[in-house]
Amino acid sequence: MDPVIIVGAGPVGLTLALALARQEVPSVVLDEGPGKEEARPARTVVLREDTAALLERLTGAALDHHGVRWTGWRSLRRRQVVGEIAFAPDEPAPVHIAQHVITGLLRSAAAGQPLVEIATDSRLDAIEQEPSGVTAHTRGPKGTWWRGSYLVGCDGTRSTVRKLQDIRFPGRTAVERHAVAALRTELPGEGQALLHRVPPWRSSGPFAGEVTARPLPDGAWRLDWLLPPGKDLVTPELLVARIRETLAGWTDGSTPPYELLDTGVHTVHHRLARRWRDGRVFLAGDAAHLLGALGTQGLDEGLRDADNLSWKLAAAWHHGPHEALLDSYQAERRAVVAARLRAADQALPGLRGGGALRQIVPGTARGHDALLTDGHLGRGALGAPGAYTESPLTPGRLQGEIPVDTGPGAPVTDVRVTAEDGSFVRLRDRLGRGSLLVVLIAPGTGVWDRKHWVSAGVMPRLAAAVTALPHPAELLVAEAYPGAPAHSVLLVRPDGHLVTTFNGVRPADLYSAAEATVGGVVREGVEAGVG
């Protein structure tokens, strides 16, 4: 079967290619550039727990060695600390890393992956679809026709794929603007990010009263100053004056030594493509959505797009057309991003000068600071990973279902599990292989050798039920899971979202839930009606 064509060799496109390769699906990545990423220290991203884990699985690299995992977070208003959070060493914390470093890690991993081909200097200019596949034409020194099974546009804000498919991209322009500087200096609170609203020093030139500081490796920091609405020019002289003024305000009143590494102006747009699927063509990342106001991160959502789409494309590639499963990509991901955009749009008037937010967060500046903290830390409506609660893949009500601390459709908690070979691994390590995960909660199994319990109790019956499921599945055992009683069984999607939990081994119900999760398609050679 033909490979999947991926247009765009940024973080989302390369992540999708590696995610497909992990599921034994070949891909061709069309890169309009020469295959090198310009180093821009001021162009950085903040990754949450789930997206950082995804990149580490795919690249084999520990992101802590390439970025900074925050030790804490402070919110200040004028000279007062209004909120402070300290992250324990084993507690999930955001990772701040330069985007060119992420792209470099992904490119290195792709170079060692035989199922990934990267075609540089290949600019897309035509797409043709047929019932059996899709053909793409590129121009440039290596201009040619490419044949694929599916095509995914990961080609950014000005997506050629989106334009060729005539997909509208409505939304709001310049929702926020920030002046940005990356610099090397010493600031209080090593490894601790901060948000300072209404600082006591004067607001000079076009700057508004908000600045964020986020640590980077080797003593570097990224500073973002919110700019007021409009198109006021931020000259180098104005920015340097603001840097000196800000650093002096955070230290003892005199500007500490600093080395300026990079500057820029970051403009946030809010847009959402009308359609994310057109036959065999899909959109992902900035080609499908733009967001980023109030501390939210657009790359996080792009990586989640790739994670969601990869297992569905892999199922269709290996097992034949899964139309309901492929349609669910748009239904799930577009709903989550739309909810995030609505939350930001509702909050913006109150946070940026209006009073509408008081109807949502009663009171005061302290509530505003808490909402901004949520956006930066990946919590609440502005930042937390979305749950696919209204997914078309959600199974109907089944007997024996029980609630746990993770809601249906939400990302699972990363607990320790025992794999089929008897090794102890993290649950997240088993994600992204294309298989459903069936997790039995069995207290005490962690202290016994696998051979002593694998054939005892409910295990043989559950193992037989897992083997008969309508999609490949892996059986795992955990000593505990938040809110799950002993002998309960969790069904988890390949992208780590919980399907449902049963109070014991229920082969028929487990089969029905698994069948719904893959769009109601039964694997060849597997019969329905498990008893």
Phi and psi in degrees as a GROMACS rama.xvg file:
@    title "Ramachandran Plot"
@    xaxis  label "Phi"
@    yaxis  label "Psi"
@TYPE xy
-68.6266  152.008  ASP-2
-70.3488  167.703  PRO-3
-82.8874  130.92  VAL-4
-91.0577  125.905  ILE-5
-116.073  122.109  ILE-6
-98.6038  114.595  VAL-7
113.824  124.955  GLY-8
-111.374  35.2651  ALA-9
-84.0569  -170.468  GLY-10
-57.43  -38.8106  PRO-11
-70.7101  -46.2459  VAL-12
-62.577  -43.8247  GLY-13
-68.4399  -36.8724  LEU-14
-61.8684  -43.7032  THR-15
-62.3853  -42.8585  LEU-16
-61.1455  -44.9287  ALA-17
-69.8184  -35.294  LEU-18
-65.6047  -38.5954  ALA-19
-67.5299  -41.3851  LEU-20
-61.974  -35.9202  ALA-21
-61.8612  -21.7577  ARG-22
-108.716  20.1942  GLN-23
63.0428  38.8247  GLU-24
-116.288  123.93  VAL-25
-77.4597  154.621  PRO-26
-146.806  156.985  SER-27
-119.43  123.784  VAL-28
-102.753  116.729  VAL-29
-89.2366  111.841  LEU-30
-110.131  115.393  ASP-31
-72.7572  -12.9398  GLU-32
-97.1915  -172.927  GLY-33
-83.5839  -0.49419  PRO-34
95.6664  13.0671  GLY-35
-126.154  144.524  LYS-36
-105.698  127.576  GLU-37
-68.2201  133.09  GLU-38
-76.085  116.082  ALA-39
-128.071  95.4224  ARG-40
-58.3602  -24.9324  PRO-41
-86.3506  -4.13117  ALA-42
-102.946  95.3775  ARG-43
-127.112  168.79  THR-44
-136.758  154.324  VAL-45
-110.872  122.45  VAL-46
-104.17  136.825  LEU-47
-85.5684  179.732  ARG-48
-57.1809  -46.4856  GLU-49
-71.7868  -40.1929  ASP-50
-75.2269  -33.7704  THR-51
-62.9355  -42.6993  ALA-52
-64.0163  -37.8054  ALA-53
-60.5314  -48.351  LEU-54
-65.4899  -37.032  LEU-55
-66.0813  -38.4524  GLU-56
-61.2485  -42.5271  ARG-57
-80.4692  -32.1969  LEU-58
-98.6339  -20.8171  THR-59
74.0195  9.21639  GLY-60
-102.774  141.961  ALA-61
-84.0563  112.149  ALA-62
-63.9474  -22.5329  LEU-63
-60.8076  -24.6918  ASP-64
-82.5609  -10.4482  HIS-65
-120.378  -15.6514  HIS-66
-136.148  -161.183  GLY-67
-125.806  122.828  VAL-68
-87.3289  119.513  ARG-69
-58.853  139.066  TRP-70
-88.6159  -18.1604  THR-71
-176.078  -178.541  GLY-72
-145.563  134.811  TRP-73
-125.484  139.075  ARG-74
-113.611  127.308  SER-75
-121.865  147.917  LEU-76
-133.205  121.122  ARG-77
55.6034  -118.248  ARG-78
-105.299  8.2573  ARG-79
-104.993  134.222  GLN-80
-78.8334  117.978  VAL-81
-103.056  -8.45901  VAL-82
-165.89  138.326  GLY-83
-145.877  132.033  GLU-84
-128.342  130.306  ILE-85
-111.64  130.62  ALA-86
-94.4881  128.048  PHE-87
-68.7851  156.701  ALA-88
-55.8446  -32.6211  PRO-89
-99.3631  9.43493  ASP-90
-93.8528  137.262  GLU-91
-59.253  130.778  PRO-92
-138.148  151.322  ALA-93
-59.3372  148.571  PRO-94
-113.67  126.741  VAL-95
-104.82  124.776  HIS-96
-150.571  146.718  ILE-97
-68.9484  139.879  ALA-98
-66.1105  -35.0867  GLN-99
-67.175  -25.9118  HIS-100
-69.9628  -43.2795  VAL-101
-59.3318  -47.7596  ILE-102
-61.1905  -39.2123  THR-103
-63.4688  -41.7436  GLY-104
-63.5314  -41.6575  LEU-105
-67.2598  -41.0126  LEU-106
-62.6145  -41.8958  ARG-107
-62.4493  -42.5853  SER-108
-64.8986  -40.5558  ALA-109
-66.107  -34.8712  ALA-110
-63.4916  -27.8348  ALA-111
-95.346  9.69279  GLY-112
-111.274  109.946  GLN-113
-63.8606  -19.152  PRO-114
-85.9691  -1.872  LEU-115
-114.383  122.975  VAL-116
-113.514  126.799  GLU-117
-108  119.298  ILE-118
-102.764  103.959  ALA-119
-79.3902  165.664  THR-120
51.2105  40.638  ASP-121
-124.803  99.2902  SER-122
-99.9458  122.111  ARG-123
-67.3443  138.158  LEU-124
-140.127  -0.607366  ASP-125
-160.033  146.23  ALA-126
-134.622  133.538  ILE-127
-128.173  131.214  GLU-128
-109  146.551  GLN-129
-135.063  165.604  GLU-130
-58.1632  -28.1206  PRO-131
-99.9089  -4.02176  SER-132
172.208  -168.089  GLY-133
-139.698  145.352  VAL-134
-123.114  136.13  THR-135
-124.756  141.148  ALA-136
-112.791  136.394  HIS-137
-119.937  147.072  THR-138
-111.901  168.755  ARG-139
117.948  -171.452  GLY-140
-57.478  -29.1812  PRO-141
-111.233  29.8838  LYS-142
-58.1791  131.091  GLY-143
-167.607  178.372  THR-144
-98.873  138.212  TRP-145
-118.964  134.565  TRP-146
-105.471  129.993  ARG-147
-139.91  165.355  GLY-148
-80.6848  -40.2488  SER-149
-142.375  164.406  TYR-150
-134.291  134.632  LEU-151
-123.896  122.186  VAL-152
-85.7098  106.422  GLY-153
-115.568  39.0802  CYS-154
-103.354  27  ASP-155
81.2351  -168.039  GLY-156
-54.661  -44.7604  THR-157
-97.7623  39.8522  ARG-158
-44.7279  120.682  SER-159
-68.7546  -37.3744  THR-160
-60.1732  -46.2032  VAL-161
-61.4955  -41.0851  ARG-162
-69.6495  -40.8222  LYS-163
-65.5178  -29.9431  LEU-164
-89.7462  1.96104  GLN-165
56.0106  49.9815  ASP-166
-102.097  125.076  ILE-167
-69.7501  152.272  ARG-168
-136.178  63.002  PHE-169
-74.9266  162.956  PRO-170
156.887  -157.091  GLY-171
-115.557  140.629  ARG-172
-101.469  140.5  THR-173
52.2391  54.5031  ALA-174
-63.1584  -40.8708  VAL-175
-142.691  152.847  GLU-176
-130.816  142.245  ARG-177
-133.856  136.646  HIS-178
-83.0378  136.081  ALA-179
-126.512  139.949  VAL-180
-141.112  134.984  ALA-181
-106.01  128.846  ALA-182
-148.337  158.344  LEU-183
-108.018  120.245  ARG-184
-162.157  176.887  THR-185
-106.299  123.835  GLU-186
-125.351  154.717  LEU-187
-62.3179  146.702  PRO-188
80.3192  66.8731  GLY-189
-59.1783  129.37  GLU-190
76.2501  3.44941  GLY-191
-107.171  124.201  GLN-192
-83.4096  156.8  ALA-193
-147.055  152.68  LEU-194
-122.625  121.585  LEU-195
-117.275  113.337  HIS-196
-104.071  139.25  ARG-197
50.9835  58.2475  VAL-198
-62.6596  153.377  PRO-199
-73.2669  -19.9518  PRO-200
-73.8374  161.55  TRP-201
-67.6978  151.848  ARG-202
-91.3723  113.964  SER-203
-103.269  147.05  SER-204
59.1893  -135.18  GLY-205
-87.494  10.7576  PRO-206
-86.2057  145.54  PHE-207
-97.6996  -176.028  ALA-208
-95.2304  56.1807  GLY-209
-155.571  133.488  GLU-210
-141.748  141.047  VAL-211
-118.208  139.3  THR-212
-124.572  127.996  ALA-213
-131.496  128.824  ARG-214
-73.2857  148.89  PRO-215
-127.145  168.713  LEU-216
-63.0155  161.561  PRO-217
60.3665  38.2059  ASP-218
72.6989  16.4333  GLY-219
-95.5048  159.052  ALA-220
-139.486  150.148  TRP-221
-108.781  126.79  ARG-222
-113.372  133.507  LEU-223
-122.926  123.84  ASP-224
-106.947  124.604  TRP-225
-65.7755  133.821  LEU-226
-103.576  144.764  LEU-227
-69.5318  163.214  PRO-228
-57.5078  149.559  PRO-229
121.21  -170.881  GLY-230
-125.07  34.1231  LYS-231
-57.7687  134.601  ASP-232
-75.6362  131.31  LEU-233
-99.9756  99.9342  VAL-234
-79.2593  158.823  THR-235
-56.3316  -36.9776  PRO-236
-65.4413  -43.9014  GLU-237
-62.7936  -41.0299  LEU-238
-67.3731  -43.5675  LEU-239
-61.8088  -41.5959  VAL-240
-61.3525  -39.6997  ALA-241
-68.8903  -37.8499  ARG-242
-59.4801  -49.9564  ILE-243
-62.8414  -41.7137  ARG-244
-64.2988  -42.6049  GLU-245
-67.6344  -46.9034  THR-246
-61.956  -40.1399  LEU-247
-64.1092  -38.9073  ALA-248
-65.7664  -26.5487  GLY-249
-91.5292  -9.88302  TRP-250
-112.902  -128.886  THR-251
-102.255  15.1925  ASP-252
103.237  -11.7771  GLY-253
-116.392  146.825  SER-254
-71.1414  121.968  THR-255
-73.2505  162.606  PRO-256
-59.8349  142.762  PRO-257
-151.335  155.895  TYR-258
-118.224  118.064  GLU-259
-81.2216  122.175  LEU-260
-99.8092  -35.8733  LEU-261
-169.602  152.077  ASP-262
-139.592  168.542  THR-263
177.689  176.832  GLY-264
-122.415  123.267  VAL-265
-104.551  119.968  HIS-266
-107.993  127.84  THR-267
-98.6976  127.241  VAL-268
-115.146  151.434  HIS-269
-117.704  108.761  HIS-270
-141.581  153.566  ARG-271
-144.948  119.808  LEU-272
-64.4914  141.842  ALA-273
-64.4731  -40.2933  ARG-274
-129.157  142.143  ARG-275
-110.17  -5.14601  TRP-276
-137.47  136.093  ARG-277
-137.754  89.5198  ASP-278
67.2508  -116.328  GLY-279
-95.4288  10.7019  ARG-280
-111.947  134.566  VAL-281
-128.251  159.166  PHE-282
-117.211  148.282  LEU-283
-150.854  155.949  ALA-284
68.1031  -146.282  GLY-285
-63.3686  -18.2117  ASP-286
-67.7124  -25.4796  ALA-287
-103.142  -25.5988  ALA-288
-159.598  150.188  HIS-289
-128.799  130.51  LEU-290
-156.244  173.949  LEU-291
150.839  1.41527  GLY-292
-73.787  155.268  ALA-293
60.3979  34.6153  LEU-294
88.8124  -5.32926  GLY-295
-71.7828  159.295  THR-296
-121.525  123.581  GLN-297
-69.9542  -34.9538  GLY-298
-65.4469  -36.3283  LEU-299
-49.8675  -49.2856  ASP-300
-68.824  -35.2676  GLU-301
-63.032  -40.8588  GLY-302
-66.6578  -36.1846  LEU-303
-67.9171  -33.705  ARG-304
-56.705  -49.9754  ASP-305
-61.8177  -41.3181  ALA-306
-64.6231  -41.9472  ASP-307
-67.7197  -45.4205  ASN-308
-74.8107  -32.0236  LEU-309
-62.2533  -44.7253  SER-310
-71.8439  -27.1664  TRP-311
-74.8617  -41.8302  LYS-312
-63.691  -39.2697  LEU-313
-63.7947  -40.1456  ALA-314
-62.4972  -42.9569  ALA-315
-68.1636  -37.995  ALA-316
-66.0455  -41.1291  TRP-317
-84.8232  -35.704  HIS-318
-116.244  4.56264  HIS-319
99.3136  171.741  GLY-320
-53.5019  129.798  PRO-321
-126.284  74.7097  HIS-322
-61.7606  -44.5127  GLU-323
-63.1105  -38.4878  ALA-324
-66.4967  -44.4632  LEU-325
-67.6486  -36.5316  LEU-326
-63.7196  -29.6829  ASP-327
-66.9307  -20.5349  SER-328
-58.4255  -51.3848  TYR-329
-64.9144  -44.5301  GLN-330
-59.4383  -42.6094  ALA-331
-77.7053  -53.9932  GLU-332
-71.6884  -40.7498  ARG-333
-65.458  -37.3271  ARG-334
-64.4542  -41.2163  ALA-335
-65.4923  -46.7442  VAL-336
-67.3838  -38.7568  VAL-337
-60.9002  -40.1653  ALA-338
-64.7767  -39.1516  ALA-339
-64.8833  -42.6301  ARG-340
-64.7718  -41.3831  LEU-341
-61.6165  -42.1284  ARG-342
-62.0613  -42.9179  ALA-343
-67.0441  -42.6449  ALA-344
-64.774  -35.2107  ASP-345
-68.3716  -35.7639  GLN-346
-80.7617  -28.3634  ALA-347
-56.148  -45.6409  LEU-348
-58.2452  -42.7011  PRO-349
-71.5865  -38.0378  GLY-350
-76.7428  -24.962  LEU-351
-115.351  27.2562  ARG-352
124.939  -12.2957  GLY-353
-102.438  -174.629  GLY-354
-115.109  5.29163  GLY-355
-63.4459  -28.8545  ALA-356
-64.9093  -24.323  LEU-357
-61.8561  -20.6048  ARG-358
-77.066  -18.7947  GLN-359
-103.576  -48.6639  ILE-360
-116.445  100.172  VAL-361
-59.8155  144.069  PRO-362
100.222  -107.091  GLY-363
-146.5  -175.333  THR-364
-61.4297  -33.115  ALA-365
-62.9443  -39.1235  ARG-366
-65.8638  -36.1833  GLY-367
-63.336  -43.9709  HIS-368
-61.3671  -39.731  ASP-369
-64.5275  -38.7584  ALA-370
-66.3979  -41.7708  LEU-371
-64.2489  -38.2903  LEU-372
-59.8691  -43.3447  THR-373
-56.441  -44.2565  ASP-374
-62.4705  -41.9598  GLY-375
-74.0099  -32.7313  HIS-376
-94.7205  -1.58931  LEU-377
76.4589  44.8597  GLY-378
-127.566  163.823  ARG-379
63.5028  -165.512  GLY-380
-65.069  -28.1599  ALA-381
-81.9329  -24.6913  LEU-382
-133.603  -23.9758  GLY-383
-67.7207  145.857  ALA-384
-55.1396  138.529  PRO-385
-73.6892  152.966  GLY-386
-107.887  138.849  ALA-387
-89.8843  61.6247  TYR-388
-71.1925  -27.6485  THR-389
-106.432  24.5728  GLU-390
-64.7761  141.269  SER-391
-66.8726  -11.5067  PRO-392
-88.4908  -2.76569  LEU-393
-66.0696  126.068  THR-394
-70.0085  153.466  PRO-395
-66.2884  172.626  GLY-396
-61.4258  126.615  ARG-397
-119.335  150.197  LEU-398
-67.1837  145.189  GLN-399
86.2947  0.0308603  GLY-400
-72.9985  140.892  GLU-401
-134.037  152.683  ILE-402
-82.3898  147.512  PRO-403
-129.531  -178.929  VAL-404
-65.6324  -22.8008  ASP-405
-92.7225  126.049  THR-406
-76.8497  154.707  GLY-407
-55.9006  131.851  PRO-408
90.2366  -9.26967  GLY-409
-91.3943  158.902  ALA-410
-64.3109  140.089  PRO-411
-75.899  158.494  VAL-412
-77.0827  141.439  THR-413
-85.0893  83.6042  ASP-414
-94.2528  164.774  VAL-415
-78.5349  137.24  ARG-416
-132.568  161.509  VAL-417
-101.924  124  THR-418
-81.1171  174.392  ALA-419
-65.1959  -22.9928  GLU-420
-88.3749  4.7035  ASP-421
90.1971  -2.9557  GLY-422
-81.7833  151.585  SER-423
-93.2622  125.625  PHE-424
-139.14  169.06  VAL-425
-82.3402  147.452  ARG-426
-57.0482  -39.7758  LEU-427
-64.0444  -24.9795  ARG-428
-66.0229  -20.8955  ASP-429
-93.5303  -1.01893  ARG-430
-78.9658  163.971  LEU-431
73.775  16.2512  GLY-432
-100.891  1.81139  ARG-433
89.9455  -8.58268  GLY-434
-97.3808  147.464  SER-435
-68.9835  152.588  LEU-436
-113.936  130.451  LEU-437
-114.799  117.882  VAL-438
-115.136  117.801  VAL-439
-92.0265  130.54  LEU-440
-91.5969  111.17  ILE-441
-135.934  90.7888  ALA-442
-56.9955  139.235  PRO-443
94.094  -16.8027  GLY-444
-67.8196  -21.6257  THR-445
-67.4549  -18.8111  GLY-446
-100.033  -1.22212  VAL-447
-112.46  147.703  TRP-448
-65.4285  144.045  ASP-449
-54.6267  -35.7569  ARG-450
-63.927  -19.2781  LYS-451
-83.6244  -21.3331  HIS-452
-123.093  -9.03455  TRP-453
-66.4455  -24.1828  VAL-454
-110.828  15.4486  SER-455
-109.898  161.139  ALA-456
57.9065  -130.556  GLY-457
-85.5567  -5.72503  VAL-458
-59.2611  -47.6257  MET-459
-58.9123  -41.8018  PRO-460
-66.7327  -41.1112  ARG-461
-68.5454  -40.4702  LEU-462
-61.1419  -40.062  ALA-463
-65.4299  -39.2001  ALA-464
-65.7428  -38.9294  ALA-465
-66.0057  -40.4427  VAL-466
-62.6145  -30.1442  THR-467
-90.255  1.93786  ALA-468
-66.7539  156.081  LEU-469
-77.9396  10.9846  PRO-470
-154.216  145.255  HIS-471
-51.9356  138.009  PRO-472
-143.428  152.44  ALA-473
-118.488  135.082  GLU-474
-95.3459  125.454  LEU-475
-124.941  158.894  LEU-476
-128.663  132.776  VAL-477
-124.209  143.818  ALA-478
-70.7648  -30.16  GLU-479
-157.936  156.049  ALA-480
-147.962  138.597  TYR-481
-53.6327  119.078  PRO-482
82.4659  -0.511627  GLY-483
-100.163  125.674  ALA-484
-74.3539  165.596  PRO-485
-58.1078  141.962  ALA-486
71.5688  11.1327  HIS-487
-80.1737  161.766  SER-488
-129.08  124.561  VAL-489
-101.58  138.596  LEU-490
-109.531  123.54  LEU-491
-123.145  136.446  VAL-492
-71.3336  162.548  ARG-493
-61.1472  -21.4554  PRO-494
-96.2592  11.8921  ASP-495
86.5896  13.9687  GLY-496
-98.0643  136.911  HIS-497
-71.717  133.942  LEU-498
-88.082  -58.7478  VAL-499
-167.054  171.425  THR-500
-132.449  136.709  THR-501
-114.152  149.887  PHE-502
-88.7347  67.0431  ASN-503
120.605  -176.645  GLY-504
-84.5006  114.504  VAL-505
-130.225  85.0911  ARG-506
-56.1223  -42.5372  PRO-507
-66.7388  -44.1108  ALA-508
-68.2389  -38.0584  ASP-509
-62.4642  -41.3249  LEU-510
-62.2957  -46.1679  TYR-511
-61.6664  -42.1083  SER-512
-65.6554  -42.294  ALA-513
-65.0642  -40.0622  ALA-514
-63.1289  -43.263  GLU-515
-63.8024  -36.7273  ALA-516
-64.8807  -29.4733  THR-517
-102.295  24.0571  VAL-518
81.8025  17.7239  GLY-519
78.4264  13.5586  GLY-520
-97.3797  130.307  VAL-521
-93.7888  131.874  VAL-522
-62.6294  141.899  ARG-523
-60.2199  132.585  GLU-524
88.9461  -3.40648  GLY-525
-112.958  126.251  VAL-526
-93.7958  145.272  GLU-527
-76.2394  172.051  ALA-528
87.6709  40.5452  GLY-529
-68.1851  136.294  VAL-530
